[in-house]
Amino acid sequence: DRVLSVNGITLEGATHKQAVEIMRNTGQEVHLVLEKGQLPAARIHAPTTSQCTPTNNPGHSTLLEKPVKKTSSAREYNFVTDDNTFEVKLVKNSSGLGFSFCREDSVSPEQPGSSIVRVKKLFPGQPAAESGQIEVGDVILKVNGSSLKGLSQQEVISALRGTSPEVTLLLCRPLPGILPEIDPTLL
């Protein structure tokens, strides 16, 4: 058997050390996605996702054989385009990444029940603010390649805290008026 994700954080491409760190950063309750069965040796390195792993066929594994384009899963939101998405690499300091976030539920009438994670505040002198690339209101789509879509507040916290010191964020900055403004009084 193989562990595919821990609390919504994919282990695809993770080193053993990174996987152990992700496991250590779990709380009392852990949600694991497992893949049953043996993988054929020729397909061990094929990219997998939990969406393409059948749960009703325990003896066999079906793997996604085609690499997924960087923004394809991010397109689950109708406001995401190639032009408004970008990656930012940050290195944590002793205080973390230096931003706070908020989850917003049901941001799109076409996608009820969906939620997004947005940058709520940048802390001066910290990695996110110092990068000069991140703004309040930016949508965080992925952390180190793992989508934040559908994760709870605690799962998002775990995804951000459970990373190595170097963190790659896939962000989206929709045009003004597409999403509600972040209320500065709630900062």
C-alpha positions as CSV (number, residue, x, y, z in Angstrom):
1,D,0.0,0.0,0.0
2,R,1.1,3.6,-0.6
3,V,0.1,6.9,1.2
4,L,-1.0,9.4,-1.4
5,S,-2.0,12.3,1.0
6,V,-2.0,13.3,4.6
7,N,-4.8,15.7,5.7
8,G,-5.2,16.9,2.1
9,I,-1.5,17.4,1.5
10,T,-0.3,15.3,-1.4
11,L,2.9,13.3,-1.0
12,E,3.5,13.2,-4.7
13,G,7.1,14.1,-5.4
14,A,7.9,14.3,-1.6
15,T,11.1,12.9,-0.3
16,H,11.0,10.5,2.6
17,K,12.1,13.2,5.0
18,Q,9.4,15.6,3.7
19,A,6.7,12.8,4.1
20,V,7.8,12.2,7.7
21,E,7.7,15.9,8.5
22,I,4.2,16.1,7.0
23,M,3.1,13.2,9.2
24,R,4.7,14.7,12.3
25,N,2.8,18.0,11.8
26,T,-0.6,16.3,12.0
27,G,-3.0,16.8,14.9
28,Q,-4.8,14.2,16.9
29,E,-7.0,13.2,14.0
30,V,-5.4,12.3,10.7
31,H,-7.0,11.9,7.3
32,L,-5.0,9.5,5.0
33,V,-5.6,8.7,1.4
34,L,-4.1,5.3,0.6
35,E,-3.6,3.4,-2.6
36,K,-4.0,-0.4,-2.3
37,G,-2.1,-2.9,-4.3
38,Q,1.3,-3.3,-5.9
39,L,2.5,-0.9,-8.6
40,P,4.1,-2.4,-11.8
41,A,7.8,-1.4,-11.7
42,A,7.6,0.4,-15.0
43,R,5.0,2.8,-13.7
44,I,6.3,3.6,-10.2
45,H,7.2,7.2,-11.2
46,A,4.0,8.0,-13.0
47,P,2.2,11.0,-11.5
48,T,-0.9,10.1,-9.4
49,T,-3.8,11.9,-7.9
50,S,-6.3,10.7,-5.4
51,Q,-9.1,11.5,-8.0
52,C,-7.8,8.9,-10.4
53,T,-7.2,6.1,-7.9
54,P,-10.2,3.7,-7.9
55,T,-11.5,2.8,-4.4
56,N,-13.6,-0.2,-5.6
57,N,-10.8,-2.2,-7.1
58,P,-8.3,-3.0,-4.3
59,G,-6.0,-5.3,-6.3
60,H,-5.1,-2.8,-9.1
61,S,-4.0,0.7,-9.4
62,T,-4.9,3.1,-12.2
63,L,-2.4,5.9,-12.5
64,L,-2.7,9.2,-14.4
65,E,0.0,8.8,-17.0
66,K,0.0,12.3,-18.5
67,P,1.6,15.1,-16.5
68,V,-0.8,17.7,-15.3
69,K,-0.3,21.3,-16.5
70,K,0.6,23.7,-13.7
71,T,-2.7,25.6,-13.7
72,S,-5.1,22.8,-14.8
73,S,-6.4,22.0,-11.3
74,A,-6.4,25.7,-10.5
75,R,-8.9,26.1,-13.3
76,E,-11.5,24.7,-11.0
77,Y,-12.2,28.3,-10.2
78,N,-13.8,30.4,-13.0
79,F,-11.7,33.5,-12.2
80,V,-8.3,31.8,-12.7
81,T,-6.5,32.4,-16.0
82,D,-2.9,31.9,-17.2
83,D,-2.5,35.7,-17.1
84,N,-3.4,36.1,-13.4
85,T,-1.6,33.2,-11.8
86,F,2.0,33.2,-10.7
87,E,4.4,31.4,-8.4
88,V,6.2,32.9,-5.5
89,K,9.0,31.1,-3.7
90,L,9.5,32.1,0.0
91,V,11.9,30.9,2.7
92,K,10.4,30.7,6.1
93,N,12.0,32.4,9.0
94,S,11.5,31.8,12.7
95,S,8.1,33.5,12.5
96,G,6.9,31.5,9.5
97,L,6.0,33.0,6.1
98,G,4.7,36.3,7.4
99,F,1.1,36.4,6.3
100,S,-2.3,35.6,7.6
101,F,-5.1,34.1,5.5
102,C,-8.8,33.7,5.4
103,R,-11.1,31.1,3.9
104,E,-14.1,32.3,2.0
105,D,-16.9,29.9,1.4
106,S,-19.2,29.7,-1.7
107,V,-17.4,32.5,-3.6
108,S,-19.0,31.6,-6.8
109,P,-22.7,30.9,-7.4
110,E,-21.7,28.4,-10.2
111,Q,-19.7,26.5,-7.6
112,P,-21.7,26.2,-4.4
113,G,-19.8,24.8,-1.5
114,S,-16.4,25.8,-2.9
115,S,-14.0,27.8,-0.8
116,I,-10.9,29.8,-1.5
117,V,-8.0,30.8,0.6
118,R,-6.9,34.4,0.4
119,V,-4.0,36.5,1.8
120,K,-5.6,38.6,4.6
121,K,-2.6,40.5,6.0
122,L,1.1,40.8,5.2
123,F,3.4,41.3,8.2
124,P,6.1,44.0,7.6
125,G,9.7,42.7,7.5
126,Q,8.6,39.1,7.0
127,P,9.2,36.8,3.9
128,A,5.8,37.4,2.2
129,A,6.0,41.2,2.4
130,E,9.7,41.3,1.6
131,S,9.2,39.3,-1.6
132,G,7.3,42.3,-3.0
133,Q,5.2,39.9,-5.0
134,I,2.2,39.1,-2.7
135,E,-0.7,41.4,-2.1
136,V,-3.7,41.3,0.3
137,G,-6.5,39.6,-1.4
138,D,-4.4,37.2,-3.5
139,V,-5.9,33.7,-3.8
140,I,-3.5,30.9,-2.7
141,L,-4.3,28.0,-5.0
142,K,-1.4,25.6,-4.1
143,V,1.3,25.1,-1.6
144,N,4.3,23.2,-3.0
145,G,2.1,21.8,-5.7
146,S,-0.8,20.7,-3.3
147,S,-4.2,22.3,-4.0
148,L,-5.9,24.0,-1.1
149,K,-9.3,23.7,-2.7
150,G,-11.9,22.1,-0.4
151,L,-9.5,22.1,2.7
152,S,-10.7,23.1,6.1
153,Q,-9.1,26.0,8.0
154,Q,-7.0,23.5,10.0
155,E,-6.0,21.6,6.9
156,V,-4.8,24.9,5.3
157,I,-2.8,25.7,8.4
158,S,-1.3,22.2,8.3
159,A,-0.4,22.6,4.6
160,L,1.4,25.9,5.2
161,R,3.1,24.9,8.5
162,G,4.0,21.3,7.3
163,T,6.3,22.4,4.6
164,S,10.1,22.6,4.2
165,P,11.7,25.9,4.8
166,E,11.5,26.8,1.1
167,V,7.8,27.1,0.1
168,T,6.4,27.6,-3.4
169,L,3.0,29.3,-3.5
170,L,0.8,29.3,-6.6
171,L,-1.2,32.5,-6.4
172,C,-4.0,34.1,-8.4
173,R,-4.7,37.8,-8.5
174,P,-8.1,38.3,-10.1
175,L,-9.0,41.6,-11.6
176,P,-10.6,44.1,-9.2
177,G,-14.4,43.5,-8.7
178,I,-14.2,39.8,-9.4
179,L,-14.0,38.8,-5.7
180,P,-15.2,40.8,-2.7
181,E,-12.6,43.1,-1.2
182,I,-10.9,42.0,2.0
183,D,-12.5,44.1,4.8
184,P,-9.6,46.0,6.4
185,T,-11.5,46.3,9.7
186,L,-11.3,42.5,10.1
187,L,-7.5,42.5,9.9
